[in-house]
Amino acid sequence: MKRMLLSGVAAFALALCGVQAHAQAGNSVKFGLCYDLSKAYTFVTPQIVQAAKDYAAILNAKGGIEGHPIEIIAQDHGNEPQRGLECYEKLKREGVIMFDMLSTPVSRAVLPRVMEDKNILLQSFVGRGDAVDGEVFKQIFPIGPTYWGQVANDIAYIKTQHKGNLKGVKIGFIYPDYSFGQEPIPILKTLAAKEGFELSLFPNPMPGRDQAAVWTQIRRFDPAWVISWNLSAMHVVAAKEMKRNGIPMEKLIVVNWLNEVDINNIGAAEAKGLKRGTNVVGGKNHAVIQQIMKELYGTGKGNGDVKNLDDIYYNTGLAMYSVMFEATRAAIKKDGWPLNGAKIKAGMESLRNFDANGLMSPVTVTAKDHGGGGKTRIDMWDGTKWVPQSDWISAYADEVDKVVKEQSAEFAKTGK
């Protein structure tokens, strides 16, 4: 595996950004983080920005990327597509060629313009799932698992818990009733038909603060497993309702968007047994985090609250920008300075089994697969820490790829 920029340490990848058709001006490598810093996604965006800036500071202290200093430029779009487009155009004029929106509606709005400009857009965990099809979405890199892939891996894990036979097993799926929550449903229905498990869907109206009725329905269904696609405080409400309905926490597998703040709000002891799909390692024992603690926070130079270093979303940010920084290093080393979109694209597509020295699931990016392989694992909260319950897996590839190809073909035909 290739060594990371930071000797002996590394981070993981979900990140991407927009690259201009013309060369990046000046001597610095600029990354544009057009994020929701004020509204819907503030439970995650501060930690990711902090991680990107911290990692950039560590690398800049050692000479940057192949001698070029890193600039992290963060700007708020409030989860509004028009403001996201304005952020993109503004930063593009300032010489940014790599962008990350960390918002599905904003990513979808910006995507056509990025492709037209031949820039680069990171789209980890947000945006179009079919953008993993690099033959159609040539400038878009959804590094990490799609929601289709993640839920398929959840089913694969459940299958191992039933000795390889899911026939007749009851699986409930609770989700906020809008696009984020609805996205895994086609794959779940496909796999239910394939494997013979009994699937029941439990939509919950936004904003998800009142889940009493839906958990009563889940209790009556009496599932062997519940897969939850909740976000932030919704997880806390769900845990409360599970307890009220006598549903064991051990039955629950949640989407990746659950962090240590949620665990604390549920209660560390009460959350024991809860499982989470992830492609990032939790905790702060990783070498790059230890180095950041020593060299930045130990000297008063950190870029945010030190308590965020205990948060899985901080690790997610390190992973995302580890990928971006490594791809940029590869681009400069192979094709030289100045950078442009084509060089960054080639750098991204050169990554092979890159796991940031164990911080994330290994990703291999190719011209056909811009997602990196879609691997996740199941971790369980044991009352004090996250404990892996599976290897990194990428299951039901044919079923997931079929959905990807159907939707990417539609985009290629209609632009929608």
VOPAGU-2260 file (C-alpha; in pm, 1 decimal, decimal comma):
REM VOPAGU-2260
SITE   aa  ch    i         X         Y         Z
SITE  MET   A    0       0,0       0,0       0,0
SITE  LYS   A    1     122,8     345,5     -82,2
SITE  ARG   A    2     262,1     547,5     203,0
SITE  MET   A    3      74,5     857,0     308,5
SITE  LEU   A    4     194,3    1211,4     285,9
SITE  LEU   A    5     240,8    1213,5     658,6
SITE  SER   A    6     522,5     969,7     722,9
SITE  GLY   A    7     395,8     666,7     910,1
SITE  VAL   A    8      48,3     816,3     962,1
SITE  ALA   A    9    -254,3     873,4     757,6
SITE  ALA   A   10    -616,5     947,9     735,1
SITE  PHE   A   11    -913,8     831,4     540,9
SITE  ALA   A   12   -1122,7     932,5     252,7
SITE  LEU   A   13   -1470,0    1048,7     179,1
SITE  ALA   A   14   -1365,4    1382,9      38,5
SITE  LEU   A   15   -1367,3    1542,5    -292,9
SITE  CYS   A   16   -1375,9    1883,3    -442,7
SITE  GLY   A   17   -1408,9    2075,9    -765,7
SITE  VAL   A   18   -1117,6    2124,0   -1002,5
SITE  GLN   A   19   -1112,7    2394,5   -1267,1
SITE  ALA   A   20   -1032,3    2328,8   -1630,5
SITE  HIS   A   21    -752,1    2584,0   -1614,1
SITE  ALA   A   22    -450,6    2545,9   -1386,9
SITE  GLN   A   23    -471,8    2626,7   -1017,6
SITE  ALA   A   24    -318,4    2967,8    -967,6
SITE  GLY   A   25     -39,2    3049,7    -725,9
SITE  ASN   A   26     176,5    2809,9    -531,0
SITE  SER   A   27     -81,9    2672,3    -287,0
SITE  VAL   A   28    -322,0    2378,8    -322,3
SITE  LYS   A   29    -673,2    2507,9    -252,1
SITE  PHE   A   30    -966,8    2298,2    -135,0
SITE  GLY   A   31   -1313,7    2456,3    -134,1
SITE  LEU   A   32   -1544,5    2335,6     143,7
SITE  CYS   A   33   -1884,7    2484,3      60,1
SITE  TYR   A   34   -2069,1    2347,2     363,8
SITE  ASP   A   35   -2386,8    2393,1     561,9
SITE  LEU   A   36   -2237,1    2561,9     867,3
SITE  SER   A   37   -2560,0    2717,5     996,7
SITE  LYS   A   38   -2866,6    2495,6     945,8
SITE  ALA   A   39   -2936,7    2125,8     886,6
SITE  TYR   A   40   -2590,1    1966,3     892,4
SITE  THR   A   41   -2422,6    2149,8    1178,6
SITE  PHE   A   42   -2408,9    1823,0    1373,8
SITE  VAL   A   43   -2125,6    1712,4    1141,8
SITE  THR   A   44   -1976,9    1999,6     939,3
SITE  PRO   A   45   -1773,8    2171,6    1216,8
SITE  GLN   A   46   -1586,6    1848,7    1296,0
SITE  ILE   A   47   -1503,6    1778,8     931,7
SITE  VAL   A   48   -1381,4    2133,9     868,2
SITE  GLN   A   49   -1172,8    2116,4    1185,1
SITE  ALA   A   50   -1019,4    1784,3    1080,7
SITE  ALA   A   51    -933,8    1911,1     732,2
SITE  LYS   A   52    -766,5    2222,6     872,3
SITE  ASP   A   53    -578,2    2026,5    1138,2
SITE  TYR   A   54    -444,8    1775,4     890,3
SITE  ALA   A   55    -347,2    2053,4     650,1
SITE  ALA   A   56    -160,4    2226,6     934,4
SITE  ILE   A   57      35,0    1909,3    1013,2
SITE  LEU   A   58     130,1    1863,0     648,3
SITE  ASN   A   59     211,3    2231,3     594,8
SITE  ALA   A   60     454,1    2215,0     885,0
SITE  LYS   A   61     638,6    1948,4     686,1
SITE  GLY   A   62     635,5    2135,7     356,0
SITE  GLY   A   63     279,4    2079,6     232,3
SITE  ILE   A   64     207,1    1853,1     -62,3
SITE  GLU   A   65     519,5    1807,9    -275,4
SITE  GLY   A   66     633,1    2151,4    -158,4
SITE  HIS   A   67     298,7    2327,2    -206,7
SITE  PRO   A   68     113,7    2465,3      99,4
SITE  ILE   A   69    -247,5    2358,3     153,1
SITE  GLU   A   70    -532,3    2609,7     186,9
SITE  ILE   A   71    -866,1    2493,8     330,2
SITE  ILE   A   72   -1133,9    2748,3     237,4
SITE  ALA   A   73   -1466,1    2691,0     418,5
SITE  GLN   A   74   -1781,1    2887,6     337,9
SITE  ASP   A   75   -2144,7    2846,6     448,1
SITE  HIS   A   76   -2421,7    2761,4     200,5
SITE  GLY   A   77   -2690,4    2689,3     461,4
SITE  ASN   A   78   -2793,9    2374,6     270,0
SITE  GLU   A   79   -2942,2    2600,7      -1,8
SITE  PRO   A   80   -2864,2    2498,1    -362,1
SITE  GLN   A   81   -2847,9    2855,1    -493,6
SITE  ARG   A   82   -2602,5    2958,9    -222,6
SITE  GLY   A   83   -2401,0    2646,6    -300,5
SITE  LEU   A   84   -2378,4    2748,3    -664,5
SITE  GLU   A   85   -2270,8    3097,7    -560,2
SITE  CYS   A   86   -2001,7    2950,5    -333,2
SITE  TYR   A   87   -1877,6    2730,8    -614,8
SITE  GLU   A   88   -1851,1    3019,6    -860,7
SITE  LYS   A   89   -1684,6    3249,9    -607,2
SITE  LEU   A   90   -1418,4    2997,9    -505,9
SITE  LYS   A   91   -1364,0    2894,1    -866,3
SITE  ARG   A   92   -1275,1    3254,1    -946,1
SITE  GLU   A   93   -1028,5    3243,0    -657,3
SITE  GLY   A   94    -846,8    2948,8    -811,4
SITE  VAL   A   95   -1007,0    2656,9    -628,5
SITE  ILE   A   96   -1026,0    2344,2    -840,8
SITE  MET   A   97   -1136,5    2083,4    -581,5
SITE  PHE   A   98   -1472,7    2114,4    -408,3
SITE  ASP   A   99   -1680,5    1940,6    -143,9
SITE  MET   A  100   -2044,0    2037,9     -68,2
SITE  LEU   A  101   -2137,3    1779,6     202,3
SITE  SER   A  102   -2505,3    1820,2     117,3
SITE  THR   A  103   -2720,6    1614,0    -116,4
SITE  PRO   A  104   -2937,2    1898,5    -254,6
SITE  VAL   A  105   -2636,9    2127,2    -300,7
SITE  SER   A  106   -2419,1    1853,1    -452,5
SITE  ARG   A  107   -2694,8    1768,6    -700,1
SITE  ALA   A  108   -2731,6    2134,4    -796,2
SITE  VAL   A  109   -2358,9    2192,8    -843,9
SITE  LEU   A  110   -2276,9    1862,7   -1014,4
SITE  PRO   A  111   -2368,5    1957,9   -1374,6
SITE  ARG   A  112   -2164,4    2276,9   -1353,8
SITE  VAL   A  113   -1863,5    2095,7   -1210,1
SITE  MET   A  114   -1878,2    1845,3   -1493,7
SITE  GLU   A  115   -1910,6    2118,9   -1754,5
SITE  ASP   A  116   -1611,9    2303,9   -1607,1
SITE  LYS   A  117   -1405,7    1981,3   -1588,9
SITE  ASN   A  118   -1349,9    2043,0   -1217,1
SITE  ILE   A  119   -1351,9    1787,5    -933,3
SITE  LEU   A  120   -1628,8    1728,7    -676,9
SITE  LEU   A  121   -1594,7    1512,6    -369,4
SITE  GLN   A  122   -1928,6    1358,9    -280,3
SITE  SER   A  123   -1873,7    1122,4      12,4
SITE  PHE   A  124   -2195,5    1006,0     182,9
SITE  VAL   A  125   -2404,5    1268,3       3,7
SITE  GLY   A  126   -2535,1    1349,0    -342,0
SITE  ARG   A  127   -2606,9    1104,3    -621,8
SITE  GLY   A  128   -2535,2     741,0    -540,7
SITE  ASP   A  129   -2498,1     659,3    -910,3
SITE  ALA   A  130   -2205,5     902,8    -931,7
SITE  VAL   A  131   -1980,1     609,2    -844,3
SITE  ASP   A  132   -2011,3     532,2   -1217,3
SITE  GLY   A  133   -1694,3     707,3   -1330,5
SITE  GLU   A  134   -1767,4     645,0   -1695,7
SITE  VAL   A  135   -2067,6     880,8   -1672,6
SITE  PHE   A  136   -1968,8    1109,9   -1384,0
SITE  LYS   A  137   -1608,6    1167,6   -1483,9
SITE  GLN   A  138   -1535,3    1457,3   -1243,2
SITE  ILE   A  139   -1738,9    1331,3    -944,2
SITE  PHE   A  140   -1585,6    1115,0    -669,9
SITE  PRO   A  141   -1823,9     970,0    -406,4
SITE  ILE   A  142   -1537,7     808,8    -214,3
SITE  GLY   A  143   -1681,2     562,0      33,5
SITE  PRO   A  144   -1996,7     349,0      28,4
SITE  THR   A  145   -2320,7     464,7    -127,9
SITE  TYR   A  146   -2626,6     424,4      90,5
SITE  TRP   A  147   -2723,1     136,1    -139,5
SITE  GLY   A  148   -2392,5     -34,0     -71,0
SITE  GLN   A  149   -2402,7      37,0     299,5
SITE  VAL   A  150   -2748,0    -114,8     349,8
SITE  ALA   A  151   -2650,2    -415,6     134,8
SITE  ASN   A  152   -2353,7    -470,9     365,6
SITE  ASP   A  153   -2587,8    -449,0     666,1
SITE  ILE   A  154   -2796,5    -729,1     517,9
SITE  ALA   A  155   -2482,7    -933,5     451,1
SITE  TYR   A  156   -2384,1    -899,1     817,6
SITE  ILE   A  157   -2731,4   -1002,0     933,1
SITE  LYS   A  158   -2706,8   -1304,9     705,7
SITE  THR   A  159   -2389,5   -1417,2     884,8
SITE  GLN   A  160   -2580,0   -1399,6    1214,0
SITE  HIS   A  161   -2837,4   -1645,4    1075,9
SITE  LYS   A  162   -2589,2   -1905,6     948,2
SITE  GLY   A  163   -2621,5   -1788,2     589,7
SITE  ASN   A  164   -2999,5   -1826,8     566,7
SITE  LEU   A  165   -3232,1   -1524,8     583,9
SITE  LYS   A  166   -3549,0   -1704,0     474,0
SITE  GLY   A  167   -3836,1   -1587,9     694,5
SITE  VAL   A  168   -3618,6   -1353,2     905,7
SITE  LYS   A  169   -3805,6   -1032,9     993,5
SITE  ILE   A  170   -3615,4    -708,1     920,8
SITE  GLY   A  171   -3764,3    -365,8     986,7
SITE  PHE   A  172   -3639,1     -45,6     822,6
SITE  ILE   A  173   -3713,5     287,5     995,2
SITE  TYR   A  174   -3632,6     603,4     805,0
SITE  PRO   A  175   -3714,8     974,9     788,8
SITE  ASP   A  176   -3964,2    1008,9     505,4
SITE  TYR   A  177   -3760,2    1208,5     255,1
SITE  SER   A  178   -3490,8    1133,7      -4,3
SITE  PHE   A  179   -3206,8    1046,4     237,5
SITE  GLY   A  180   -3417,9     791,3     421,6
SITE  GLN   A  181   -3589,3     655,4     112,2
SITE  GLU   A  182   -3271,5     588,9     -88,5
SITE  PRO   A  183   -3191,3     237,0      46,2
SITE  ILE   A  184   -3544,7     104,0     -12,5
SITE  PRO   A  185   -3499,0     -31,5    -370,5
SITE  ILE   A  186   -3195,8    -236,6    -266,4
SITE  LEU   A  187   -3373,4    -365,6      44,1
SITE  LYS   A  188   -3669,9    -480,0    -165,1
SITE  THR   A  189   -3438,7    -646,2    -417,4
SITE  LEU   A  190   -3248,6    -831,3    -144,7
SITE  ALA   A  191   -3569,3    -931,8      34,6
SITE  ALA   A  192   -3685,0   -1100,9    -286,7
SITE  LYS   A  193   -3342,5   -1261,1    -336,9
SITE  GLU   A  194   -3285,7   -1384,6      19,1
SITE  GLY   A  195   -3643,3   -1446,0     131,4
SITE  PHE   A  196   -3644,9   -1225,6     440,8
SITE  GLU   A  197   -3959,7   -1044,2     549,3
SITE  LEU   A  198   -3910,9    -670,2     506,4
SITE  SER   A  199   -4134,9    -409,6     665,8
SITE  LEU   A  200   -4088,6     -35,7     604,2
SITE  PHE   A  201   -4152,2     220,0     877,8
SITE  PRO   A  202   -4146,4     578,1     743,8
SITE  ASN   A  203   -4133,9     851,6    1004,5
SITE  PRO   A  204   -4243,4    1210,0     925,6
SITE  MET   A  205   -3984,6    1483,9     952,6
SITE  PRO   A  206   -3837,3    1627,9    1166,6
SITE  GLY   A  207   -3837,8    1292,5    1347,4
SITE  ARG   A  208   -3887,8    1417,1    1702,8
SITE  ASP   A  209   -4203,5    1211,9    1755,9
SITE  GLN   A  210   -4142,8     843,3    1686,0
SITE  ALA   A  211   -4388,6     694,3    1935,7
SITE  ALA   A  212   -4635,2     563,9    1678,3
SITE  VAL   A  213   -4375,4     412,7    1446,9
SITE  TRP   A  214   -4195,4     224,1    1724,8
SITE  THR   A  215   -4528,3      84,6    1843,6
SITE  GLN   A  216   -4570,6     -51,6    1490,4
SITE  ILE   A  217   -4218,4    -194,8    1497,2
SITE  ARG   A  218   -4288,7    -367,4    1829,3
SITE  ARG   A  219   -4597,8    -530,6    1679,8
SITE  PHE   A  220   -4396,3    -646,1    1376,6
SITE  ASP   A  221   -4150,0    -808,7    1621,0
SITE  PRO   A  222   -3841,9    -797,1    1394,7
SITE  ALA   A  223   -3523,5    -993,7    1446,7
SITE  TRP   A  224   -3335,9    -680,6    1331,5
SITE  VAL   A  225   -3408,3    -311,3    1285,1
SITE  ILE   A  226   -3203,9    -105,8    1037,8
SITE  SER   A  227   -3229,7     265,0    1119,2
SITE  TRP   A  228   -3155,1     547,5     873,7
SITE  ASN   A  229   -3194,3     824,7    1131,3
SITE  LEU   A  230   -2977,8    1134,1    1181,7
SITE  SER   A  231   -2842,1    1311,8    1490,2
SITE  ALA   A  232   -3107,7    1366,2    1759,8
SITE  MET   A  233   -3341,6    1122,2    1581,6
SITE  HIS   A  234   -3116,8     843,4    1711,8
SITE  VAL   A  235   -3174,1     957,1    2070,0
SITE  VAL   A  236   -3551,4     962,1    2023,9
SITE  ALA   A  237   -3538,0     616,3    1865,1
SITE  ALA   A  238   -3337,8     471,6    2156,4
SITE  LYS   A  239   -3589,7     612,0    2405,3
SITE  GLU   A  240   -3878,0     457,6    2212,1
SITE  MET   A  241   -3700,6     123,8    2180,3
SITE  LYS   A  242   -3660,9     107,7    2555,1
SITE  ARG   A  243   -4025,6     204,4    2609,9
SITE  ASN   A  244   -4136,2     -71,7    2374,8
SITE  GLY   A  245   -3904,5    -335,7    2519,5
SITE  ILE   A  246   -3700,5    -377,2    2200,1
SITE  PRO   A  247   -3340,0    -484,4    2277,4
SITE  MET   A  248   -3068,1    -244,9    2160,8
SITE  GLU   A  249   -2878,0    -545,8    2023,7
SITE  LYS   A  250   -3130,5    -567,5    1739,3
SITE  LEU   A  251   -3045,0    -221,8    1603,0
SITE  ILE   A  252   -2805,7    -138,3    1316,1
SITE  VAL   A  253   -2780,5     231,5    1230,1
SITE  VAL   A  254   -2649,4     421,4     929,4
SITE  ASN   A  255   -2303,7     581,6     957,6
SITE  TRP   A  256   -2448,9     915,4    1076,8
SITE  LEU   A  257   -2434,6     842,6    1449,6
SITE  ASN   A  258   -2154,8     984,4    1662,2
SITE  GLU   A  259   -2027,5    1000,4    2018,5
SITE  VAL   A  260   -2252,7    1298,7    2096,2
SITE  ASP   A  261   -2550,6    1078,8    2012,4
SITE  ILE   A  262   -2411,0     796,6    2227,5
SITE  ASN   A  263   -2369,5    1035,2    2521,4
SITE  ASN   A  264   -2723,1    1167,6    2475,0
SITE  ILE   A  265   -2862,1     814,7    2464,2
SITE  GLY   A  266   -2639,1     719,3    2758,4
SITE  ALA   A  267   -2324,2     509,4    2724,3
SITE  ALA   A  268   -2469,9     220,2    2921,5
SITE  GLU   A  269   -2812,8     238,1    2758,9
SITE  ALA   A  270   -2655,8     230,7    2410,4
SITE  LYS   A  271   -2465,9     -91,7    2480,8
SITE  GLY   A  272   -2521,1    -340,8    2199,0
SITE  LEU   A  273   -2609,3     -79,7    1937,0
SITE  LYS   A  274   -2442,1    -145,2    1601,4
SITE  ARG   A  275   -2333,6      99,4    1333,2
SITE  GLY   A  276   -2229,4      60,3     971,8
SITE  THR   A  277   -1905,5     250,9     914,1
SITE  ASN   A  278   -1605,8     282,0     687,5
SITE  VAL   A  279   -1401,8     483,5     937,5
SITE  VAL   A  280   -1227,6     360,5    1251,2
SITE  GLY   A  281   -1352,5     525,4    1571,2
SITE  GLY   A  282   -1151,2     654,3    1866,8
SITE  LYS   A  283    -836,0     864,7    1877,8
SITE  ASN   A  284    -565,4     599,8    1899,1
SITE  HIS   A  285    -473,3     634,8    1533,1
SITE  ALA   A  286    -122,7     769,6    1477,6
SITE  VAL   A  287    -228,0    1080,9    1285,2
SITE  ILE   A  288    -472,5    1180,9    1559,7
SITE  GLN   A  289    -205,3    1128,4    1822,2
SITE  GLN   A  290      29,8    1349,1    1621,1
SITE  ILE   A  291    -237,4    1619,2    1585,2
SITE  MET   A  292    -301,3    1609,8    1959,8
SITE  LYS   A  293      67,7    1649,0    2035,4
SITE  GLU   A  294     178,0    1898,4    1769,4
SITE  LEU   A  295    -134,9    2114,5    1745,0
SITE  TYR   A  296    -354,5    2087,6    2053,0
SITE  GLY   A  297     -59,6    2032,5    2281,6
SITE  THR   A  298      82,3    2366,6    2165,0
SITE  GLY   A  299    -242,2    2564,0    2144,0
SITE  LYS   A  300    -254,2    2556,8    1760,1
SITE  GLY   A  301    -561,9    2340,4    1702,0
SITE  ASN   A  302    -839,6    2455,2    1471,1
SITE  GLY   A  303   -1133,6    2389,3    1701,5
SITE  ASP   A  304   -1249,8    2230,4    2024,7
SITE  VAL   A  305   -1020,3    1947,4    2133,5
SITE  LYS   A  306   -1323,0    1743,8    2246,2
SITE  ASN   A  307   -1410,6    1692,7    1878,5
SITE  LEU   A  308   -1108,8    1463,7    1846,5
SITE  ASP   A  309   -1320,2    1203,8    2030,6
SITE  ASP   A  310   -1585,3    1220,5    1756,0
SITE  ILE   A  311   -1621,1     975,4    1464,8
SITE  TYR   A  312   -1706,9    1271,1    1239,9
SITE  TYR   A  313   -1362,1    1418,3    1304,1
SITE  ASN   A  314   -1210,7    1086,7    1193,1
SITE  THR   A  315   -1439,0    1099,3     888,6
SITE  GLY   A  316   -1299,3    1439,8     796,2
SITE  LEU   A  317    -942,6    1315,5     833,1
SITE  ALA   A  318   -1026,7    1020,3     613,2
SITE  MET   A  319   -1187,7    1231,8     343,8
SITE  TYR   A  320    -897,6    1472,1     319,9
SITE  SER   A  321    -639,6    1200,1     356,3
SITE  VAL   A  322    -771,3    1066,7      27,8
SITE  MET   A  323    -777,7    1408,0    -135,9
SITE  PHE   A  324    -429,3    1502,3     -17,6
SITE  GLU   A  325    -286,4    1168,0    -129,6
SITE  ALA   A  326    -451,4    1197,7    -471,6
SITE  THR   A  327    -312,9    1550,6    -503,3
SITE  ARG   A  328      33,9    1428,1    -409,2
SITE  ALA   A  329       9,1    1157,0    -674,9
SITE  ALA   A  330    -109,0    1411,9    -932,8
SITE  ILE   A  331     177,5    1653,3    -871,6
SITE  LYS   A  332     435,3    1377,0    -856,9
SITE  LYS   A  333     319,5    1224,2   -1185,9
SITE  ASP   A  334     212,6    1522,6   -1396,2
SITE  GLY   A  335     371,5    1822,4   -1226,5
SITE  TRP   A  336     257,3    2170,2   -1130,4
SITE  PRO   A  337      29,2    2357,4   -1192,8
SITE  LEU   A  338    -271,3    2138,5   -1116,6
SITE  ASN   A  339    -586,5    2105,2   -1321,9
SITE  GLY   A  340    -893,0    1884,8   -1316,8
SITE  ALA   A  341    -750,3    1620,3   -1545,7
SITE  LYS   A  342    -440,6    1578,2   -1328,6
SITE  ILE   A  343    -644,5    1546,7   -1007,3
SITE  LYS   A  344    -880,1    1300,4   -1176,3
SITE  ALA   A  345    -580,2    1085,2   -1272,5
SITE  GLY   A  346    -444,1    1114,3    -919,3
SITE  MET   A  347    -774,3     996,3    -771,0
SITE  GLU   A  348    -794,7     706,3   -1014,5
SITE  SER   A  349    -444,0     593,3    -917,5
SITE  LEU   A  350    -539,2     504,4    -558,1
SITE  ARG   A  351    -504,3     133,4    -484,1
SITE  ASN   A  352    -603,4     -27,9    -151,3
SITE  PHE   A  353    -554,1     305,9      19,4
SITE  ASP   A  354    -666,8     294,2     383,4
SITE  ALA   A  355    -471,7     583,2     536,0
SITE  ASN   A  356    -269,7     337,2     741,6
SITE  GLY   A  357    -575,7     174,4     892,8
SITE  LEU   A  358    -802,3     475,7     949,4
SITE  MET   A  359   -1061,7     370,5     692,1
SITE  SER   A  360   -1179,0      84,8     476,6
SITE  PRO   A  361    -938,8      28,6     186,1
SITE  VAL   A  362   -1038,8     210,4    -133,0
SITE  THR   A  363    -934,6     136,8    -488,3
SITE  VAL   A  364   -1048,6     405,1    -730,1
SITE  THR   A  365   -1059,4     340,4   -1104,3
SITE  ALA   A  366   -1193,7     515,5   -1411,1
SITE  LYS   A  367   -1504,0     296,7   -1381,9
SITE  ASP   A  368   -1547,9     300,4   -1002,8
SITE  HIS   A  369   -1522,8     643,5    -842,6
SITE  GLY   A  370   -1651,0     514,3    -507,4
SITE  GLY   A  371   -1348,8     307,0    -418,8
SITE  GLY   A  372   -1519,7     -28,2    -368,5
SITE  GLY   A  373   -1797,8      52,1    -121,2
SITE  LYS   A  374   -1659,3    -136,7     178,1
SITE  THR   A  375   -1801,0     -99,4     528,9
SITE  ARG   A  376   -1801,1    -299,2     848,0
SITE  ILE   A  377   -2029,9    -333,7    1148,3
SITE  ASP   A  378   -1905,6    -190,2    1479,6
SITE  MET   A  379   -2083,1    -240,8    1813,3
SITE  TRP   A  380   -2088,4      -5,9    2111,7
SITE  ASP   A  381   -1985,8    -215,1    2414,2
SITE  GLY   A  382   -2068,6      51,7    2672,8
SITE  THR   A  383   -1735,8     232,8    2651,8
SITE  LYS   A  384   -1603,4     196,9    2296,3
SITE  TRP   A  385   -1673,6      70,4    1943,1
SITE  VAL   A  386   -1577,4    -292,4    1878,4
SITE  PRO   A  387   -1562,1    -434,6    1521,4
SITE  GLN   A  388   -1812,0    -712,2    1454,0
SITE  SER   A  389   -1713,0    -787,8    1094,7
SITE  ASP   A  390   -1437,3    -745,5     839,8
SITE  TRP   A  391   -1452,8    -473,1     575,3
SITE  ILE   A  392   -1705,5    -605,5     325,9
SITE  SER   A  393   -1864,1    -506,1      -4,2
SITE  ALA   A  394   -2161,0    -735,4     -58,4
SITE  TYR   A  395   -2424,3    -789,0    -327,7
SITE  ALA   A  396   -2214,5    -601,6    -582,9
SITE  ASP   A  397   -2427,4    -714,8    -877,8
SITE  GLU   A  398   -2750,6    -590,3    -720,6
SITE  VAL   A  399   -2599,4    -256,7    -619,5
SITE  ASP   A  400   -2430,3    -209,5    -957,5
SITE  LYS   A  401   -2758,7    -272,2   -1138,4
SITE  VAL   A  402   -2922,9      20,8    -958,3
SITE  VAL   A  403   -2615,9     237,1   -1020,1
SITE  LYS   A  404   -2613,3     161,6   -1392,8
SITE  GLU   A  405   -2988,0     215,5   -1434,4
SITE  GLN   A  406   -2975,1     558,3   -1274,0
SITE  SER   A  407   -2647,8     672,6   -1430,9
SITE  ALA   A  408   -2780,2     570,9   -1773,6
SITE  GLU   A  409   -3085,8     786,0   -1712,0
SITE  PHE   A  410   -2861,1    1080,9   -1620,7
SITE  ALA   A  411   -2650,7    1027,4   -1932,4
SITE  LYS   A  412   -2969,4    1033,1   -2139,9
SITE  THR   A  413   -3163,2    1316,7   -1975,9
SITE  GLY   A  414   -2919,3    1502,6   -1749,5
SITE  LYS   A  415   -3145,1    1426,0   -1450,3
